[in-house]
Amino acid sequence: MNFFQAQERAKVKSGRLIFLFIVTVVITILILDVISLTAIRFLHMDEVARISPDFFNNLFFVRDLWSDNSFFIAGTLLFSTFIVSLINIQMLKAGGGEEVALSLGGREIHGDTKNLSEKKLMNIVEEMAIASGVAVPRVFVLDDELSINAFAAGNSIHDSAVALSKGAIEKLDRYELQGVVAHEFSHIFNGDMGINIKLMGWITGILIWANIGRFVMRIASRRTGGNGKNNSGSLFLIIGLAFFIVGYLGVVLSRIIKAALSREREFLADASAVQFTRNPDGIGGALKKIWANLEGSNIGHHKAEQMSHFFFADAIPRLSGFIMSTHPPMEKRLTAIYPSFNSNNFLKFEAVEIAKKFATVQGDVRSTNVQAKHDDEESDDFIDKFLASGAVASIGNPLNKHKRYANEIRSGISDQILGLCYDKLTVAYVVYALFLDRQDSELRQVQLNLITTPSPAIASVMDEIIISLRREQYLPLLELSFSTLKKLSVEAQKVMLARVKKMIMANKLVDDFEFIYYTLLRYELSDGQKNKATTKRKKIEELSREISLLLSFLATSGQTREDQATEAFNAGKNKIGSSRLTFIPRNLYTVQDVGDGLKQIAALSYIAKEFVLVGCSEVVFADKKVSIEEREILRMVSVVLGCPMPPLI
């Protein structure tokens, strides 16, 4: 999967979706317009006209469609539909993935959970997040659902959430859970979550007319008193019924569009899950268990049908195989994973054995390294090739090496440190510890005086972070903390960021690591959403100074001599292919200038961002030596650009 092409395809699909929705709305509005005009004409008829032989000829004429009344009614209906849709989309966006998960009865779980099944799930999600280079998404469990299902939701990678049914975390083993989570991570990286949010909003916009029709029928039935003698009441009853039927027809058309888009994306996500885990038996085993499971993948929540396109498998199984099914038939999905799959043999033999094992499957809670079936394809010299040309290609496509690295990094962080990460009352102290000076004890004490005095126990863990953790563990630790940090109030986040800024400026100097961590904090807690909503797409040529600053910063971070830095800069410049880029010496700008420039670069299209990141990678790898500082700068840049890069190993 090419991450950048996937994101651009998502934008194209969104455009097509909006176009199809507009067509659906226009058809619906025209029919409702005709109904409204007919009602208006009827109400203006006198008793004589109503019993006239020409009643139906007088009731409606085609020329009425071009009347002022017609345009007013159509405009009002159209405007109302779009306003309701946009309001719903904005409400869903405001809540992010958390809002969707909670609306389906989700309960959030944390890394310090004592439940073994939930612990197993959290370990998998955290390791996959570190391997992918993204902040750990918030994780939810649907406690009332004994079936096997899952979904990812959110506006973007920045605010995603992953939810699994109780049946999934209890009945799937570790490898199968990895396959399901990898499938959902694929939706995150493919930009599918934003499309799902838009689909929900648009469908709600059309549904309003069916709901209005239902309301009108209820009022009209009271006016007629059940005897049918009140003509106006009977008319409104008919109008309400018509609005109800037409509104639901519009919803049906929208759901057909939704289902077609969803089926296409599920095949891609399945393939990506196999690529992600390098283990077809993970995602394949999960699909087989759904087929053999008594509850299947059915979701009992009343919003399941409305949100069916979010799920890993059919949330409403009765729709499976029909035009409105949001997922391909199970047999086709399994055949795509196992070309020799035979459904008859599976149902006769394997499904029976799977059903017998459901009661005993719990899986190993511990973190394990998945030995991929194709691991031998990753040769010993792959790392050198990866550093030279493939860093950007790894975005959205982490390898087994990344997952093993993530497992090693996470396993090297003590339970005491992780405990602070998972607690809203203590997570800020993890952040503060990352900014404490590791060398100068006097400066460290000055920094400690700028924050709320920690308890002895917390102070001990902060010392452990400084003394025992390697620098390469700092960024993963920050990523593990983000899901908890995002639960803090906006005011608490602002206080924490203000204190961190004071800690950084305690020695009147901002080093590169402080710049990296502070930029990521700002992005994950506020700037990510703000920038996404307010910037416009630009071209590389329009941002030559900002890109020059970025490449120059990377070049000087990796080289002490200006001639070597210039050489590294030119390597990146040649990859980007813009003659307007010029090397800028370090003394002519500040890291704040680089940060401001990054916000502008984030407005580029994803295809343009790919060129920029390839150029940045060439700068970093120009001398065939990559320091931890260069690696983390490159990863920070990729995150701020909305293209998170796996760890460089």
Secondary structure per residue as TSV (DSSP state, phi and psi in degrees):
chain	resnum	aa	ss	phi	psi
A	1	M	-	360.0	129.1
A	2	N	-	-92.4	112.6
A	3	F	H	-55.3	-45.2
A	4	F	H	-68.0	-42.2
A	5	Q	H	-65.6	-37.3
A	6	A	H	-62.3	-41.5
A	7	Q	H	-66.5	-40.2
A	8	E	H	-66.6	-38.9
A	9	R	H	-62.5	-37.5
A	10	A	H	-61.6	-39.6
A	11	K	H	-66.1	-41.2
A	12	V	H	-63.7	-43.5
A	13	K	H	-62.1	-38.5
A	14	S	H	-61.6	-41.6
A	15	G	H	-63.3	-43.2
A	16	R	H	-64.8	-39.8
A	17	L	H	-60.3	-45.7
A	18	I	H	-62.4	-41.0
A	19	F	H	-62.1	-47.7
A	20	L	H	-62.9	-37.5
A	21	F	H	-63.9	-43.2
A	22	I	H	-59.9	-43.3
A	23	V	H	-60.4	-45.2
A	24	T	H	-61.5	-43.9
A	25	V	H	-64.1	-43.5
A	26	V	H	-60.5	-44.7
A	27	I	H	-61.6	-45.7
A	28	T	H	-62.0	-43.3
A	29	I	H	-65.4	-40.3
A	30	L	H	-61.0	-42.6
A	31	I	H	-66.2	-44.1
A	32	L	H	-64.7	-32.8
A	33	D	H	-62.9	-44.8
A	34	V	H	-61.5	-43.4
A	35	I	H	-61.9	-44.0
A	36	S	H	-65.3	-43.2
A	37	L	H	-62.8	-40.9
A	38	T	H	-61.5	-42.7
A	39	A	H	-64.1	-42.5
A	40	I	H	-62.4	-44.9
A	41	R	H	-62.8	-41.0
A	42	F	H	-62.2	-43.5
A	43	L	H	-65.6	-25.3
A	44	H	H	-90.1	-4.3
A	45	M	-	-78.3	144.6
A	46	D	-	-86.5	176.2
A	47	E	H	-62.0	-35.2
A	48	V	H	-65.5	-45.5
A	49	A	H	-64.3	-32.2
A	50	R	H	-71.0	-24.1
A	51	I	T	-104.1	5.9
A	52	S	S	-70.9	148.8
A	53	P	T	-61.1	-24.5
A	54	D	T	-91.4	21.6
A	55	F	H	-53.8	-50.3
A	56	F	H	-70.4	-32.1
A	57	N	H	-67.4	-36.4
A	58	N	H	-79.1	-22.9
A	59	L	H	-66.7	-38.5
A	60	F	-	-152.4	135.0
A	61	F	-	-127.3	145.8
A	62	V	G	-58.8	-33.9
A	63	R	G	-63.1	-18.4
A	64	D	G	-65.4	-22.5
A	65	L	G	-65.1	-20.6
A	66	W	G	-102.9	12.8
A	67	S	S	-83.8	165.5
A	68	D	H	-61.0	-38.8
A	69	N	H	-60.1	-41.4
A	70	S	H	-63.1	-47.3
A	71	F	H	-64.6	-38.0
A	72	F	H	-65.1	-45.8
A	73	I	H	-64.6	-48.2
A	74	A	H	-61.2	-43.4
A	75	G	H	-62.4	-41.2
A	76	T	H	-65.0	-45.2
A	77	L	H	-62.6	-44.9
A	78	L	H	-64.3	-47.0
A	79	F	H	-60.8	-44.4
A	80	S	H	-62.9	-41.5
A	81	T	H	-61.3	-47.6
A	82	F	H	-68.7	-37.5
A	83	I	H	-63.8	-46.3
A	84	V	H	-61.3	-42.2
A	85	S	H	-62.5	-48.2
A	86	L	H	-65.0	-38.6
A	87	I	H	-62.2	-43.7
A	88	N	H	-65.2	-40.4
A	89	I	H	-62.9	-44.1
A	90	Q	H	-65.7	-36.8
A	91	M	H	-65.0	-42.1
A	92	L	H	-66.2	-39.4
A	93	K	H	-65.8	-39.5
A	94	A	H	-61.7	-37.8
A	95	G	H	-82.3	-19.3
A	96	G	H	64.6	-161.1
A	97	G	H	-63.4	-30.5
A	98	E	H	-58.8	-43.4
A	99	E	H	-62.8	-42.0
A	100	V	H	-64.8	-45.5
A	101	A	H	-62.5	-43.7
A	102	L	H	-66.4	-36.5
A	103	S	H	-66.5	-20.5
A	104	L	T	-99.2	14.4
A	105	G	T	85.7	19.9
A	106	G	E	-72.7	148.8
A	107	R	E	-120.0	125.9
A	108	E	E	-73.4	140.3
A	109	I	E	-118.5	160.4
A	110	H	-	-128.4	166.2
A	111	G	T	-63.8	-20.9
A	112	D	T	-95.1	16.2
A	113	T	-	-60.4	146.7
A	114	K	-	-93.7	-12.7
A	115	N	-	-72.5	125.8
A	116	L	H	-63.8	-40.9
A	117	S	H	-65.6	-41.6
A	118	E	H	-68.7	-36.6
A	119	K	H	-62.8	-41.7
A	120	K	H	-59.9	-45.0
A	121	L	H	-63.3	-45.3
A	122	M	H	-62.3	-40.8
A	123	N	H	-59.6	-42.9
A	124	I	H	-65.0	-47.1
A	125	V	H	-63.0	-44.1
A	126	E	H	-63.9	-43.1
A	127	E	H	-66.5	-39.9
A	128	M	H	-67.0	-36.0
A	129	A	H	-65.4	-45.8
A	130	I	H	-63.4	-41.9
A	131	A	H	-64.2	-30.5
A	132	S	H	-87.5	-15.5
A	133	G	T	83.1	22.8
A	134	V	S	-115.4	159.3
A	135	A	-	-64.2	144.8
A	136	V	-	-63.6	123.1
A	137	P	-	-70.3	160.5
A	138	R	E	-73.3	142.7
A	139	V	E	-119.2	133.9
A	140	F	E	-128.4	153.5
A	141	V	E	-121.6	134.2
A	142	L	E	-90.8	93.6
A	143	D	T	-63.9	-28.6
A	144	D	T	-87.1	-2.0
A	145	E	-	-106.1	111.7
A	146	L	-	-89.2	-5.7
A	147	S	S	-75.7	178.4
A	148	I	-	-107.2	109.6
A	149	N	-	-160.8	169.2
A	150	A	E	-164.3	165.9
A	151	F	E	-159.0	159.7
A	152	A	E	-117.6	143.1
A	153	A	E	-144.5	160.5
A	154	G	S	140.4	172.1
A	155	N	S	-83.4	-30.1
A	156	S	S	-163.6	-177.8
A	157	I	G	-57.4	-30.3
A	158	H	G	-64.6	-34.0
A	159	D	G	-132.7	38.2
A	160	S	-	-78.1	159.3
A	161	A	E	-139.8	146.0
A	162	V	E	-119.3	133.8
A	163	A	E	-130.5	139.0
A	164	L	E	-128.4	148.5
A	165	S	E	-71.8	158.2
A	166	K	H	-60.5	-38.2
A	167	G	H	-61.3	-36.7
A	168	A	H	-65.8	-46.8
A	169	I	H	-74.5	-19.1
A	170	E	H	-94.3	-28.4
A	171	K	H	-103.0	-15.3
A	172	L	S	-97.5	141.6
A	173	D	-	-82.2	-179.7
A	174	R	H	-58.1	-45.3
A	175	Y	H	-67.6	-36.9
A	176	E	H	-69.2	-39.7
A	177	L	H	-62.6	-40.0
A	178	Q	H	-60.1	-40.1
A	179	G	H	-63.9	-42.9
A	180	V	H	-66.5	-46.0
A	181	V	H	-64.0	-39.4
A	182	A	H	-62.6	-38.4
A	183	H	H	-58.6	-45.4
A	184	E	H	-70.2	-36.3
A	185	F	H	-61.9	-34.5
A	186	S	H	-62.0	-43.0
A	187	H	H	-60.1	-37.5
A	188	I	H	-63.3	-48.0
A	189	F	H	-73.9	-26.4
A	190	N	T	-82.0	-3.7
A	191	G	T	77.7	16.6
A	192	D	H	-71.2	-27.4
A	193	M	H	-63.9	-41.1
A	194	G	H	-62.7	-38.3
A	195	I	H	-63.8	-41.9
A	196	N	H	-60.6	-40.3
A	197	I	H	-62.2	-45.2
A	198	K	H	-62.8	-41.6
A	199	L	H	-58.3	-46.2
A	200	M	H	-60.5	-43.9
A	201	G	H	-64.6	-45.1
A	202	W	H	-65.0	-43.3
A	203	I	H	-62.6	-38.5
A	204	T	H	-61.7	-36.3
A	205	G	H	-61.9	-39.7
A	206	I	H	-76.1	-35.8
A	207	L	H	-61.8	-21.9
A	208	I	H	-57.9	-34.6
A	209	W	H	-73.3	-33.6
A	210	A	H	-65.9	-39.8
A	211	N	H	-67.4	-38.5
A	212	I	H	-64.0	-41.7
A	213	G	H	-60.0	-41.7
A	214	R	H	-62.6	-41.5
A	215	F	H	-64.7	-43.9
A	216	V	H	-62.1	-42.2
A	217	M	H	-61.4	-40.3
A	218	R	H	-63.6	-43.7
A	219	I	H	-67.8	-43.5
A	220	A	H	-65.6	-36.2
A	221	S	H	-64.5	-31.4
A	222	R	H	-71.1	-36.3
A	223	R	H	-70.0	-35.2
A	224	T	H	-76.1	-20.7
A	225	G	T	67.0	14.3
A	226	G	T	81.4	-1.4
A	227	N	T	-101.7	-7.5
A	228	G	T	71.7	7.3
A	229	K	-	-87.3	-15.1
A	230	N	-	-86.8	104.9
A	231	N	H	-60.9	-45.9
A	232	S	H	-65.7	-37.2
A	233	G	H	-64.6	-41.5
A	234	S	H	-64.3	-39.6
A	235	L	H	-61.4	-46.4
A	236	F	H	-66.2	-30.8
A	237	L	H	-63.6	-42.1
A	238	I	H	-66.4	-42.8
A	239	I	H	-62.1	-44.3
A	240	G	H	-60.7	-43.3
A	241	L	H	-62.0	-42.2
A	242	A	H	-62.9	-45.9
A	243	F	H	-60.6	-41.1
A	244	F	H	-61.8	-47.8
A	245	I	H	-65.9	-48.6
A	246	V	H	-65.5	-40.4
A	247	G	H	-59.0	-44.2
A	248	Y	H	-71.6	-30.1
A	249	L	H	-62.7	-40.5
A	250	G	H	-62.6	-40.6
A	251	V	H	-64.1	-41.0
A	252	V	H	-61.2	-45.2
A	253	L	H	-60.1	-42.5
A	254	S	H	-64.0	-39.1
A	255	R	H	-71.7	-28.2
A	256	I	H	-65.4	-42.1
A	257	I	H	-62.4	-46.2
A	258	K	H	-57.8	-45.6
A	259	A	H	-64.9	-41.7
A	260	A	H	-62.3	-44.3
A	261	L	H	-64.9	-41.7
A	262	S	H	-65.4	-43.4
A	263	R	H	-60.4	-40.8
A	264	E	H	-62.3	-41.5
A	265	R	H	-72.5	-28.4
A	266	E	H	-66.6	-39.2
A	267	F	H	-61.5	-42.9
A	268	L	H	-63.9	-42.4
A	269	A	H	-66.1	-37.5
A	270	D	H	-62.3	-46.1
A	271	A	H	-63.3	-40.0
A	272	S	H	-66.0	-34.9
A	273	A	H	-64.4	-40.5
A	274	V	H	-64.1	-42.4
A	275	Q	H	-65.4	-39.9
A	276	F	H	-64.3	-50.1
A	277	T	H	-89.9	-14.8
A	278	R	T	54.8	33.2
A	279	N	-	-148.6	93.7
A	280	P	H	-62.3	-22.5
A	281	D	H	-72.8	-13.7
A	282	G	H	-70.3	-67.2
A	283	I	H	-65.6	-37.7
A	284	G	H	-65.2	-42.8
A	285	G	H	-62.9	-37.6
A	286	A	H	-65.0	-42.6
A	287	L	H	-65.4	-38.7
A	288	K	H	-63.4	-40.7
A	289	K	H	-67.7	-32.8
A	290	I	H	-64.0	-42.3
A	291	W	H	-66.6	-35.3
A	292	A	H	-88.1	-13.1
A	293	N	S	-75.7	138.0
A	294	L	S	-60.0	-42.6
A	295	E	S	-82.7	-9.2
A	296	G	T	60.0	-131.1
A	297	S	T	-118.5	14.2
A	298	N	-	-63.0	132.6
A	299	I	-	-108.2	125.4
A	300	G	-	-84.8	-11.2
A	301	H	S	-62.6	145.1
A	302	H	T	-67.0	-15.8
A	303	K	T	-95.0	5.8
A	304	A	T	-60.5	-41.3
A	305	E	T	-67.4	-41.7
A	306	Q	T	-61.9	-35.1
A	307	M	T	-109.8	22.4
A	308	S	G	-60.8	-28.6
A	309	H	G	-73.7	-9.4
A	310	F	G	-77.4	-26.0
A	311	F	B	-83.4	162.4
A	312	F	S	-67.9	-38.1
A	313	A	S	-138.3	174.4
A	314	D	-	-55.0	115.9
A	315	A	S	-78.2	-24.4
A	316	I	S	-121.3	84.4
A	317	P	G	-56.8	-27.5
A	318	R	G	-63.2	-19.8
A	319	L	G	-86.2	-7.7
A	320	S	T	-60.6	134.1
A	321	G	T	87.7	-8.9
A	322	F	S	-102.1	174.1
A	323	I	T	-63.7	-25.1
A	324	M	T	-96.5	6.5
A	325	S	-	-70.7	131.8
A	326	T	S	-83.4	-6.6
A	327	H	S	-132.3	149.1
A	328	P	-	-64.9	158.2
A	329	P	-	-56.8	145.4
A	330	M	H	-57.2	-37.8
A	331	E	H	-61.4	-41.0
A	332	K	H	-68.3	-38.0
A	333	R	H	-65.4	-41.9
A	334	L	H	-70.4	-35.4
A	335	T	H	-65.9	-34.9
A	336	A	H	-65.9	-31.6
A	337	I	H	-85.0	-42.9
A	338	Y	S	-118.0	97.0
A	339	P	T	-54.9	-27.8
A	340	S	T	-95.3	12.7
A	341	F	-	-61.3	133.5
A	342	N	-	-120.4	111.3
A	343	S	H	-65.2	-34.9
A	344	N	H	-65.0	-46.7
A	345	N	H	-63.7	-38.6
A	346	F	I	-61.9	-48.1
A	347	L	I	-67.7	-30.6
A	348	K	I	-78.3	-38.1
A	349	F	I	-119.2	-63.4
A	350	E	I	-63.9	-40.4
A	351	A	H	-61.4	-36.1
A	352	V	H	-65.5	-44.1
A	353	E	H	-65.6	-39.6
A	354	I	H	-62.0	-43.8
A	355	A	H	-60.7	-35.7
A	356	K	H	-67.8	-29.1
A	357	K	H	-88.7	-8.5
A	358	F	T	-54.7	-38.3
A	359	A	T	-70.9	-19.4
A	360	T	T	-106.9	-13.8
A	361	V	-	-73.7	117.7
A	362	Q	-	-124.5	-33.1
A	363	G	-	83.7	162.8
A	364	D	-	-84.3	127.2
A	365	V	-	-74.2	-29.9
A	366	R	S	-66.2	157.0
A	367	S	-	-72.9	130.3
A	368	T	-	-131.4	157.5
A	369	N	-	-94.3	122.4
A	370	V	-	-75.7	120.8
A	371	Q	-	-86.9	108.9
A	372	A	-	-71.5	152.3
A	373	K	T	-70.3	-23.6
A	374	H	T	-111.3	24.5
A	375	D	G	-63.9	-27.9
A	376	D	G	-68.9	-14.5
A	377	E	G	-73.2	-18.3
A	378	E	S	-89.4	92.0
A	379	S	-	-71.5	168.5
A	380	D	T	-63.8	-29.5
A	381	D	T	-91.5	11.6
A	382	F	H	-65.9	-35.0
A	383	I	H	-59.8	-43.1
A	384	D	H	-62.2	-43.4
A	385	K	H	-64.2	-38.5
A	386	F	I	-61.4	-46.5
A	387	L	I	-65.4	-35.7
A	388	A	I	-73.3	-37.1
A	389	S	I	-145.4	-10.4
A	390	G	I	-112.2	9.8
A	391	A	T	-59.6	-44.5
A	392	V	G	-69.8	-34.0
A	393	A	G	-65.2	-20.3
A	394	S	G	-77.6	-11.6
A	395	I	T	-64.3	121.8
A	396	G	T	80.1	-0.8
A	397	N	-	-135.5	57.2
A	398	P	-	-63.0	146.9
A	399	L	-	-98.1	174.3
A	400	N	H	-60.0	-34.3
A	401	K	H	-59.6	-37.6
A	402	H	H	-68.5	-40.1
A	403	K	H	-68.6	-38.3
A	404	R	H	-66.4	-40.2
A	405	Y	H	-61.8	-44.2
A	406	A	H	-61.0	-40.8
A	407	N	H	-63.1	-42.7
A	408	E	H	-65.9	-43.7
A	409	I	H	-62.9	-48.2
A	410	R	H	-66.2	-39.6
A	411	S	H	-65.3	-24.6
A	412	G	T	-82.5	-3.2
A	413	I	S	-99.2	124.3
A	414	S	-	-67.2	159.9
A	415	D	H	-62.9	-31.0
A	416	Q	H	-65.5	-43.4
A	417	I	H	-66.9	-44.7
A	418	L	H	-62.5	-34.8
A	419	G	H	-59.9	-39.1
A	420	L	H	-65.3	-35.9
A	421	C	H	-62.5	-36.1
A	422	Y	H	-87.1	-7.3
A	423	D	-	-105.8	124.5
A	424	K	T	-61.5	-27.6
A	425	L	T	-78.5	-19.1
A	426	T	T	-121.7	-10.5
A	427	V	H	-60.5	-31.8
A	428	A	H	-60.9	-31.6
A	429	Y	H	-70.1	-27.7
A	430	V	H	-63.4	-44.7
A	431	V	H	-62.6	-46.6
A	432	Y	H	-58.5	-40.8
A	433	A	H	-61.3	-34.1
A	434	L	H	-67.3	-21.0
A	435	F	H	-102.6	-2.6
A	436	L	S	-71.3	139.1
A	437	D	-	-66.5	131.5
A	438	R	S	-84.8	-17.4
A	439	Q	S	-108.5	-43.9
A	440	D	-	-96.3	106.7
A	441	S	H	-68.6	-33.0
A	442	E	H	-67.5	-43.8
A	443	L	H	-64.2	-38.5
A	444	R	H	-61.7	-38.6
A	445	Q	H	-67.5	-38.5
A	446	V	H	-60.2	-42.3
A	447	Q	H	-65.8	-40.8
A	448	L	H	-63.2	-32.2
A	449	N	T	-68.7	-15.1
A	450	L	T	-87.3	-9.1
A	451	I	S	-116.8	168.7
A	452	T	-	-63.7	131.9
A	453	T	-	-59.6	120.2
A	454	P	-	-76.8	158.1
A	455	S	-	-67.9	161.4
A	456	P	H	-55.6	-37.9
A	457	A	H	-65.8	-44.0
A	458	I	H	-68.1	-40.4
A	459	A	H	-60.6	-35.8
A	460	S	H	-65.2	-41.0
A	461	V	H	-69.0	-36.8
A	462	M	H	-62.0	-40.9
A	463	D	H	-62.1	-38.3
A	464	E	H	-62.7	-39.9
A	465	I	H	-60.4	-44.8
A	466	I	H	-69.1	-41.3
A	467	I	H	-84.1	-45.0
A	468	S	H	-95.1	-28.1
A	469	L	S	-81.0	140.4
A	470	R	-	-79.8	157.7
A	471	R	G	-58.5	-35.7
A	472	E	G	-69.7	-10.4
A	473	Q	G	-89.3	-12.2
A	474	Y	H	-64.4	-48.5
A	475	L	H	-65.0	-46.5
A	476	P	H	-58.3	-36.8
A	477	L	H	-63.8	-40.1
A	478	L	H	-64.1	-40.8
A	479	E	H	-63.0	-38.3
A	480	L	H	-67.3	-24.9
A	481	S	H	-84.7	-20.7
A	482	F	H	-60.8	-39.6
A	483	S	H	-62.7	-34.4
A	484	T	H	-76.0	-41.3
A	485	L	H	-59.0	-35.5
A	486	K	T	-71.5	-13.3
A	487	K	T	-84.6	-13.8
A	488	L	S	-68.9	153.7
A	489	S	-	-64.1	157.9
A	490	V	H	-58.4	-38.9
A	491	E	H	-64.4	-42.5
A	492	A	H	-64.6	-38.1
A	493	Q	H	-63.6	-42.2
A	494	K	H	-64.1	-41.0
A	495	V	H	-62.0	-45.0
A	496	M	H	-62.1	-46.1
A	497	L	H	-63.3	-38.0
A	498	A	H	-64.5	-41.6
A	499	R	H	-66.4	-41.1
A	500	V	H	-61.1	-41.4
A	501	K	H	-61.6	-40.7
A	502	K	H	-65.5	-38.3
A	503	M	H	-63.0	-41.3
A	504	I	H	-63.4	-41.3
A	505	M	G	-85.9	5.3
A	506	A	G	-60.1	-31.7
A	507	N	G	-108.6	15.6
A	508	K	T	62.3	21.8
A	509	L	-	-144.2	134.8
A	510	V	-	-106.6	111.2
A	511	D	-	-85.2	172.1
A	512	D	H	-63.5	-39.1
A	513	F	H	-65.8	-41.1
A	514	E	H	-61.9	-40.9
A	515	F	H	-61.8	-43.1
A	516	I	H	-60.9	-53.5
A	517	Y	H	-69.1	-39.3
A	518	Y	H	-68.0	-39.8
A	519	T	H	-62.0	-42.6
A	520	L	H	-65.5	-40.2
A	521	L	H	-59.5	-49.3
A	522	R	H	-60.3	-42.0
A	523	Y	I	-65.5	-50.3
A	524	E	I	-68.5	-32.2
A	525	L	I	-92.3	-19.2
A	526	S	I	-153.4	-54.5
A	527	D	I	-64.7	-31.2
A	528	G	H	-55.4	-49.9
A	529	Q	H	-71.6	-40.2
A	530	K	H	-62.5	-46.4
A	531	N	H	-65.2	-39.9
A	532	K	H	-62.1	-33.5
A	533	A	H	-85.3	-23.1
A	534	T	H	-112.1	-16.0
A	535	T	-	-89.0	157.8
A	536	K	-	-111.7	154.3
A	537	R	-	-72.1	133.4
A	538	K	B	-124.4	179.9
A	539	K	-	-109.1	157.3
A	540	I	G	-57.6	-40.1
A	541	E	G	-61.6	-29.2
A	542	E	G	-76.7	-13.3
A	543	L	G	-121.8	35.3
A	544	S	H	-62.4	-40.6
A	545	R	H	-67.6	-44.3
A	546	E	H	-62.1	-42.2
A	547	I	H	-70.2	-36.8
A	548	S	H	-61.1	-42.7
A	549	L	H	-60.3	-44.5
A	550	L	H	-63.8	-48.8
A	551	L	H	-64.3	-38.8
A	552	S	H	-64.5	-41.6
A	553	F	H	-61.6	-45.8
A	554	L	H	-62.5	-42.0
A	555	A	H	-64.9	-43.5
A	556	T	H	-76.0	-22.1
A	557	S	H	-71.3	-27.3
A	558	G	H	-100.1	-10.4
A	559	Q	-	-131.6	142.6
A	560	T	S	-93.4	-24.5
A	561	R	S	-99.3	139.8
A	562	E	H	-67.1	-33.5
A	563	D	H	-66.1	-37.7
A	564	Q	H	-70.2	-38.1
A	565	A	H	-63.6	-40.8
A	566	T	H	-63.8	-39.8
A	567	E	H	-63.6	-43.4
A	568	A	H	-64.0	-42.0
A	569	F	H	-57.9	-45.7
A	570	N	H	-64.1	-32.4
A	571	A	H	-62.1	-42.8
A	572	G	H	-70.1	-40.8
A	573	K	H	-58.7	-43.6
A	574	N	H	-64.2	-35.0
A	575	K	H	-67.8	-39.2
A	576	I	H	-71.9	-34.6
A	577	G	T	81.4	28.8
A	578	S	-	-116.5	122.3
A	579	S	T	-74.8	-12.0
A	580	R	T	-80.1	-11.8
A	581	L	-	-75.6	134.1
A	582	T	-	-134.4	135.0
A	583	F	-	-65.2	135.1
A	584	I	-	-120.8	119.2
A	585	P	-	-58.4	151.1
A	586	R	G	-62.0	-30.6
A	587	N	G	-76.5	-1.8
A	588	L	G	-102.6	5.2
A	589	Y	-	-154.7	167.3
A	590	T	-	-116.7	168.2
A	591	V	H	-65.3	-26.4
A	592	Q	H	-62.6	-38.4
A	593	D	H	-62.4	-40.5
A	594	V	H	-64.1	-43.8
A	595	G	H	-62.0	-42.5
A	596	D	H	-64.0	-38.8
A	597	G	H	-65.7	-36.9
A	598	L	H	-59.2	-39.5
A	599	K	H	-61.6	-35.4
A	600	Q	H	-72.3	-41.7
A	601	I	H	-63.3	-30.6
A	602	A	T	-62.6	-13.4
A	603	A	T	-84.0	-6.9
A	604	L	B	-67.0	160.8
A	605	S	-	-68.0	162.2
A	606	Y	H	-64.7	-34.3
A	607	I	H	-65.0	-40.8
A	608	A	H	-67.4	-38.1
A	609	K	H	-61.2	-35.3
A	610	E	H	-60.4	-43.2
A	611	F	H	-61.7	-43.5
A	612	V	H	-62.9	-45.2
A	613	L	H	-69.0	-34.8
A	614	V	H	-63.0	-42.5
A	615	G	H	-61.8	-43.8
A	616	C	H	-61.3	-41.0
A	617	S	H	-63.4	-40.3
A	618	E	H	-64.5	-36.4
A	619	V	H	-62.5	-46.7
A	620	V	H	-65.2	-39.8
A	621	F	H	-94.7	8.1
A	622	A	T	-59.0	-38.3
A	623	D	T	-98.4	10.5
A	624	K	S	64.4	11.3
A	625	K	-	-126.0	128.7
A	626	V	-	-124.6	115.2
A	627	S	-	-81.9	162.7
A	628	I	H	-61.5	-32.2
A	629	E	H	-63.9	-46.5
A	630	E	H	-64.7	-41.5
A	631	R	H	-60.3	-44.1
A	632	E	H	-74.4	-32.8
A	633	I	H	-62.0	-45.6
A	634	L	H	-62.6	-41.3
A	635	R	H	-68.5	-39.1
A	636	M	H	-61.0	-44.0
A	637	V	H	-60.0	-43.9
A	638	S	H	-63.9	-37.2
A	639	V	H	-66.8	-47.2
A	640	V	H	-64.2	-30.2
A	641	L	T	-80.9	-0.1
A	642	G	T	78.8	20.8
A	643	C	-	-131.8	64.9
A	644	P	-	-58.3	132.1
A	645	M	-	-101.5	138.7
A	646	P	-	-62.2	163.9
A	647	P	-	-57.8	141.5
A	648	L	-	-87.1	112.2
A	649	I	-	-123.7	360.0
